Amino acid sequence: MLVKEYRICMPLTTEEYRVGQLYTISKHSHQESEKGEGVEVVKNEPHEDPIHGHGQFTEKRVHLSSKLPSWARAVTPRIFYITEKAWNYYPYTITADGRSLQCSFLPKFSIYIETKYEDNCGDSENIFHSDKILGDHEVSFLDIAFDEIPERYYRSPEDPRFFSSAKTGRGPLREGWRQHTKPIMCSYKLVSVKFEVWGLQTRVEQFVHKVIRDILLIGHRQAFAWVDEWCGMTMEEVRRYERETQEATNELVGLVAPTIAVSEVGQPTATHSAPASAPSTPLSDDTPDFLAPPKTRPRKKSAPETLTLPALRERTGAE
């Protein structure tokens, strides 16, 4: 198992990011979906925990079959997906309690992500109490403005070095922005990747960490670049946007009925010392090179405008 801690700062408060996170996940998931492929939301429902209180449970399936190259399709099932189960007790979250984030045909592969959000520049040490894991783990600071992302995912309007928020007045971000920017928050993410196949374990675990690193950068960049879209939304409004967008995405993917089920759920597995919770950044935000769509296949660029709530459009126009 390969364990790394990532720290990603944002020119936001943790309270602001609570809304921005939900908006960004929903919009990005819709952008990356199309007929038969993409993010299928199976469940999105309230959940109560005896320690952390009220939270939200989500279960998603990320369908990838046609995005695999021919050599990979030859050795994988026709229906290939990754299952993600998560519990969100913001500002504390956990994604994948051992068996929760797995490939549909790779039982020896799993990812576990524990996340904490704080209003600081990433200087909290031992925030995850590393005695829960064996040995030391690598800590990496990810800079949303100056760390590189895969070229095919670069969008100039989403580049924090050039983006300036009309509503908040924040940005562009300059060299050394973490030391002088206010407000500032940090996403602390402890990521454990396990692939128990002899001869491939080290290579695959390192590769998956690289993919996750790119996913985190892209997701956090978008959350800041889209701040004028979600800034000022209440939790009720962003939950409504989330629900409507997820239903539209399910319908687009065409694998399940578009309605999202809401019901009570049980406790997460007791094999961990802390209850599981939902991710801050979906692990489906990005795909590794071998999962990239063929160049001749057009990629959906953005969610349809009809997904913007009418009330929000009116309010935006009035500002």
Secondary structure, DSSP 8 states (H G I E B T S, - for coil): -EEEEEEEEESS-HHHHHHHHHHHHHHHHHHT-BTTBEEEEEEEEEEEETTTEEEEEEEEEEE-GGGS-HHHHTTS-SS-EEEEEEEEETTEEEE--SSSEEETTBTTEEEEEEEEEESSSS---STT-GGGSSS--EEEEE-TTTS---GGG--GGG-TTT---TTT------TTHHHH-SS-EEEEEEEEEEE--TTTHHHHHHHHHHHHHHHHHHHHHHHHHTHHHHTT--HHHHHHHHHHHHHHHHHHHTSS-S--B--------TTSSS-----SS-TTS---GGG---TTS----S--GGGS-HHHHHHHHH-
